[in-house]
């Protein structure tokens, strides 16, 4: 695969790879690092890529595997308490920022109670803004399965939220 073909096939999917990485690692800088690492690794192996049937799925799988490696490394090195993202909190006073951080934390805890497959599709749908078809490509599930998992996850999250109130 030459450089021009690599640009057309692999680099054209950079944004999609970033959205997937961000949905998994939930950190912009880490997601960018993962995608850059994936592109670099794909570049090194570009001669082997010419026979790939689905470059989309191949790129997403490469990103997913690197995200898993990153998350495993994080688990070995426990991080400090998550800080509130200043940009997403806006120009609120400190009281509202604390409430915002609490809301984010509660939402994350609610999502973490879901089974792993439901967590993945919810994060891809809500955090990465992926369509059902994109989630299907990334996860290898059928679109019908993705819709079913999303529906079940939303139902469980709604029940969880109702129990809190």
Buried (B, 14 or more C-beta within 10 A) or exposed (E): BEEEEBEEBBBEBBEBBBBBBBBBBBBEEBBBBBBBBBBEEBBEEBEEBEEBEEBBBBBBBBBBEBBEEBEEEEEEEEEEEEEBEEEEBEEEEEEEBEEBBEEBEEEEEBBEEBEEBBBBBBBBBBBBEBEBEBBBBBBEBEBEBBBBBBEBBBEBBEEBEEEEE
